Amino acid sequence: MTSLILFINSFLSYLLVFVVSIAVAGVAMFAGYKLRVRKDAKDALLKEQEASDGQ
C-alpha cells in the first residue's frame, strides 16, 4: 500500500509540473501574439503616414 501512495504522490507531482508548464507556455504564446499584432498595427500606421506624406 505504501508503494501505491508513493506512486500516486509522484504522479500527481509530475502532473502539477506539466500543468504549470503548459500554463506558462500558453501565457507566453498569448503575449507573443498580442505583441505581434500591436507591432503590425504600428507598422501599418507608419506606412500609411509615410504614403500620405509623400503625396
N, CA, C and O atoms as CSV, one atom per row, in Angstrom:
chain,resi,resn,atom,element,x,y,z
A,1,MET,N,N,0.828,-1.198,0.000
A,1,MET,CA,C,0.000,0.000,0.000
A,1,MET,C,C,0.868,1.256,0.000
A,1,MET,O,O,0.515,2.262,-0.615
A,2,THR,N,N,1.982,1.194,0.678
A,2,THR,CA,C,2.869,2.358,0.738
A,2,THR,C,C,3.414,2.691,-0.647
A,2,THR,O,O,3.555,3.859,-1.006
A,3,SER,N,N,3.716,1.653,-1.416
A,3,SER,CA,C,4.236,1.871,-2.767
A,3,SER,C,C,3.209,2.584,-3.639
A,3,SER,O,O,3.564,3.455,-4.434
A,4,LEU,N,N,1.952,2.221,-3.494
A,4,LEU,CA,C,0.892,2.848,-4.274
A,4,LEU,C,C,0.754,4.320,-3.904
A,4,LEU,O,O,0.611,5.167,-4.785
A,5,ILE,N,N,0.795,4.629,-2.636
A,5,ILE,CA,C,0.698,6.017,-2.189
A,5,ILE,C,C,1.875,6.833,-2.705
A,5,ILE,O,O,1.696,7.972,-3.135
A,6,LEU,N,N,3.073,6.263,-2.667
A,6,LEU,CA,C,4.246,6.960,-3.186
A,6,LEU,C,C,4.139,7.179,-4.693
A,6,LEU,O,O,4.512,8.236,-5.204
A,7,PHE,N,N,3.631,6.179,-5.392
A,7,PHE,CA,C,3.463,6.313,-6.843
A,7,PHE,C,C,2.453,7.408,-7.174
A,7,PHE,O,O,2.705,8.243,-8.042
A,8,ILE,N,N,1.319,7.406,-6.492
A,8,ILE,CA,C,0.295,8.423,-6.740
A,8,ILE,C,C,0.827,9.807,-6.397
A,8,ILE,O,O,0.561,10.769,-7.119
A,9,ASN,N,N,1.562,9.917,-5.322
A,9,ASN,CA,C,2.155,11.198,-4.932
A,9,ASN,C,C,3.116,11.700,-6.008
A,9,ASN,O,O,3.077,12.871,-6.385
A,10,SER,N,N,3.966,10.821,-6.492
A,10,SER,CA,C,4.913,11.183,-7.538
A,10,SER,C,C,4.186,11.547,-8.833
A,10,SER,O,O,4.549,12.521,-9.492
A,11,PHE,N,N,3.176,10.781,-9.194
A,11,PHE,CA,C,2.407,11.043,-10.405
A,11,PHE,C,C,1.731,12.404,-10.339
A,11,PHE,O,O,1.780,13.168,-11.303
A,12,LEU,N,N,1.105,12.711,-9.216
A,12,LEU,CA,C,0.432,14.000,-9.071
A,12,LEU,C,C,1.428,15.153,-9.084
A,12,LEU,O,O,1.125,16.237,-9.582
A,13,SER,N,N,2.596,14.921,-8.543
A,13,SER,CA,C,3.635,15.949,-8.556
A,13,SER,C,C,4.061,16.259,-9.989
A,13,SER,O,O,4.149,17.426,-10.369
A,14,TYR,N,N,4.324,15.226,-10.786
A,14,TYR,CA,C,4.699,15.434,-12.181
A,14,TYR,C,C,3.543,16.021,-12.989
A,14,TYR,O,O,3.768,16.823,-13.895
A,15,LEU,N,N,2.324,15.633,-12.674
A,15,LEU,CA,C,1.159,16.189,-13.348
A,15,LEU,C,C,1.045,17.685,-13.080
A,15,LEU,O,O,0.732,18.457,-13.986
A,16,LEU,N,N,1.295,18.095,-11.851
A,16,LEU,CA,C,1.258,19.507,-11.499
A,16,LEU,C,C,2.343,20.287,-12.252
A,16,LEU,O,O,2.084,21.386,-12.743
A,17,VAL,N,N,3.539,19.732,-12.346
A,17,VAL,CA,C,4.618,20.382,-13.093
A,17,VAL,C,C,4.231,20.512,-14.562
A,17,VAL,O,O,4.492,21.544,-15.179
A,18,PHE,N,N,3.617,19.485,-15.125
A,18,PHE,CA,C,3.176,19.512,-16.518
A,18,PHE,C,C,2.123,20.595,-16.738
A,18,PHE,O,O,2.201,21.347,-17.710
A,19,VAL,N,N,1.150,20.677,-15.853
A,19,VAL,CA,C,0.082,21.675,-15.989
A,19,VAL,C,C,0.652,23.087,-15.878
A,19,VAL,O,O,0.250,23.972,-16.634
A,20,VAL,N,N,1.574,23.310,-14.956
A,20,VAL,CA,C,2.192,24.629,-14.814
A,20,VAL,C,C,3.008,24.971,-16.057
A,20,VAL,O,O,2.991,26.114,-16.514
A,21,SER,N,N,3.711,24.002,-16.600
A,21,SER,CA,C,4.495,24.237,-17.821
A,21,SER,C,C,3.590,24.614,-18.989
A,21,SER,O,O,3.905,25.534,-19.744
A,22,ILE,N,N,2.487,23.923,-19.141
A,22,ILE,CA,C,1.535,24.229,-20.203
A,22,ILE,C,C,0.948,25.625,-20.004
A,22,ILE,O,O,0.772,26.366,-20.971
A,23,ALA,N,N,0.647,25.984,-18.767
A,23,ALA,CA,C,0.096,27.311,-18.493
A,23,ALA,C,C,1.100,28.409,-18.843
A,23,ALA,O,O,0.732,29.421,-19.439
A,24,VAL,N,N,2.363,28.211,-18.475
A,24,VAL,CA,C,3.398,29.201,-18.798
A,24,VAL,C,C,3.563,29.323,-20.311
A,24,VAL,O,O,3.697,30.432,-20.828
A,25,ALA,N,N,3.555,28.215,-21.016
A,25,ALA,CA,C,3.663,28.247,-22.473
A,25,ALA,C,C,2.465,28.962,-23.094
A,25,ALA,O,O,2.626,29.722,-24.049
A,26,GLY,N,N,1.284,28.729,-22.568
A,26,GLY,CA,C,0.084,29.396,-23.068
A,26,GLY,C,C,0.141,30.899,-22.868
A,26,GLY,O,O,-0.215,31.659,-23.769
A,27,VAL,N,N,0.581,31.332,-21.707
A,27,VAL,CA,C,0.713,32.765,-21.437
A,27,VAL,C,C,1.757,33.381,-22.362
A,27,VAL,O,O,1.562,34.487,-22.865
A,28,ALA,N,N,2.858,32.677,-22.590
A,28,ALA,CA,C,3.910,33.186,-23.474
A,28,ALA,C,C,3.404,33.315,-24.904
A,28,ALA,O,O,3.702,34.305,-25.572
A,29,MET,N,N,2.643,32.335,-25.388
A,29,MET,CA,C,2.105,32.412,-26.746
A,29,MET,C,C,1.099,33.547,-26.873
A,29,MET,O,O,1.088,34.251,-27.883
A,30,PHE,N,N,0.259,33.733,-25.871
A,30,PHE,CA,C,-0.719,34.816,-25.892
A,30,PHE,C,C,-0.027,36.167,-25.898
A,30,PHE,O,O,-0.413,37.057,-26.657
A,31,ALA,N,N,0.992,36.333,-25.062
A,31,ALA,CA,C,1.725,37.599,-25.016
A,31,ALA,C,C,2.443,37.857,-26.338
A,31,ALA,O,O,2.438,38.985,-26.831
A,32,GLY,N,N,3.053,36.839,-26.909
A,32,GLY,CA,C,3.726,36.992,-28.187
A,32,GLY,C,C,2.764,37.371,-29.296
A,32,GLY,O,O,3.086,38.204,-30.143
A,33,TYR,N,N,1.607,36.776,-29.297
A,33,TYR,CA,C,0.600,37.091,-30.304
A,33,TYR,C,C,0.141,38.544,-30.177
A,33,TYR,O,O,0.054,39.264,-31.171
A,34,LYS,N,N,-0.149,38.965,-28.950
A,34,LYS,CA,C,-0.608,40.335,-28.737
A,34,LYS,C,C,0.470,41.343,-29.121
A,34,LYS,O,O,0.164,42.377,-29.716
A,35,LEU,N,N,1.721,41.057,-28.791
A,35,LEU,CA,C,2.807,41.966,-29.158
A,35,LEU,C,C,2.975,42.039,-30.671
A,35,LEU,O,O,3.227,43.115,-31.213
A,36,ARG,N,N,2.837,40.915,-31.354
A,36,ARG,CA,C,2.985,40.900,-32.813
A,36,ARG,C,C,1.862,41.685,-33.475
A,36,ARG,O,O,2.107,42.434,-34.419
A,37,VAL,N,N,0.636,41.524,-32.994
A,37,VAL,CA,C,-0.497,42.257,-33.555
A,37,VAL,C,C,-0.289,43.757,-33.354
A,37,VAL,O,O,-0.550,44.548,-34.260
A,38,ARG,N,N,0.174,44.144,-32.180
A,38,ARG,CA,C,0.421,45.552,-31.896
A,38,ARG,C,C,1.516,46.105,-32.812
A,38,ARG,O,O,1.394,47.221,-33.316
A,39,LYS,N,N,2.579,45.335,-33.030
A,39,LYS,CA,C,3.676,45.776,-33.892
A,39,LYS,C,C,3.211,45.899,-35.342
A,39,LYS,O,O,3.572,46.855,-36.029
A,40,ASP,N,N,2.415,44.940,-35.810
A,40,ASP,CA,C,1.909,45.003,-37.177
A,40,ASP,C,C,1.008,46.223,-37.374
A,40,ASP,O,O,1.071,46.877,-38.415
A,41,ALA,N,N,0.173,46.530,-36.383
A,41,ALA,CA,C,-0.703,47.696,-36.483
A,41,ALA,C,C,0.119,48.982,-36.506
A,41,ALA,O,O,-0.197,49.907,-37.254
A,42,LYS,N,N,1.162,49.044,-35.697
A,42,LYS,CA,C,2.024,50.221,-35.667
A,42,LYS,C,C,2.755,50.387,-36.996
A,42,LYS,O,O,2.854,51.500,-37.512
A,43,ASP,N,N,3.263,49.300,-37.549
A,43,ASP,CA,C,3.959,49.355,-38.835
A,43,ASP,C,C,3.015,49.797,-39.955
A,43,ASP,O,O,3.409,50.571,-40.828
A,44,ALA,N,N,1.784,49.314,-39.935
A,44,ALA,CA,C,0.814,49.696,-40.960
A,44,ALA,C,C,0.487,51.179,-40.845
A,44,ALA,O,O,0.344,51.863,-41.858
A,45,LEU,N,N,0.369,51.674,-39.635
A,45,LEU,CA,C,0.081,53.093,-39.432
A,45,LEU,C,C,1.239,53.957,-39.917
A,45,LEU,O,O,1.019,54.990,-40.549
A,46,LEU,N,N,2.464,53.545,-39.627
A,46,LEU,CA,C,3.628,54.305,-40.084
A,46,LEU,C,C,3.727,54.297,-41.605
A,46,LEU,O,O,4.060,55.312,-42.216
A,47,LYS,N,N,3.438,53.155,-42.211
A,47,LYS,CA,C,3.478,53.052,-43.674
A,47,LYS,C,C,2.419,53.957,-44.303
A,47,LYS,O,O,2.661,54.598,-45.325
A,48,GLU,N,N,1.256,53.997,-43.682
A,48,GLU,CA,C,0.175,54.836,-44.179
A,48,GLU,C,C,0.543,56.315,-44.050
A,48,GLU,O,O,0.263,57.104,-44.953
A,49,GLN,N,N,1.159,56.687,-42.952
A,49,GLN,CA,C,1.572,58.077,-42.762
A,49,GLN,C,C,2.672,58.461,-43.755
A,49,GLN,O,O,2.664,59.572,-44.285
A,50,GLU,N,N,3.603,57.565,-44.005
A,50,GLU,CA,C,4.656,57.842,-44.982
A,50,GLU,C,C,4.089,58.009,-46.386
A,50,GLU,O,O,4.561,58.849,-47.152
A,51,ALA,N,N,3.079,57.213,-46.726
A,51,ALA,CA,C,2.453,57.303,-48.035
A,51,ALA,C,C,1.711,58.620,-48.186
A,51,ALA,O,O,1.743,59.230,-49.255
A,52,SER,N,N,1.046,59.064,-47.132
A,52,SER,CA,C,0.302,60.316,-47.224
A,52,SER,C,C,1.243,61.529,-47.203
A,52,SER,O,O,0.916,62.567,-47.779
A,53,ASP,N,N,2.393,61.412,-46.554
A,53,ASP,CA,C,3.368,62.500,-46.529
A,53,ASP,C,C,4.081,62.643,-47.874
A,53,ASP,O,O,4.494,63.740,-48.248
A,54,GLY,N,N,4.221,61.553,-48.584
A,54,GLY,CA,C,4.914,61.557,-49.858
A,54,GLY,C,C,4.093,62.147,-50.999
A,54,GLY,O,O,4.641,62.455,-52.058
A,55,GLN,N,N,2.812,62.305,-50.802
A,55,GLN,CA,C,1.957,62.805,-51.907
A,55,GLN,C,C,2.019,64.261,-52.068
A,55,GLN,O,O,1.359,64.814,-52.948
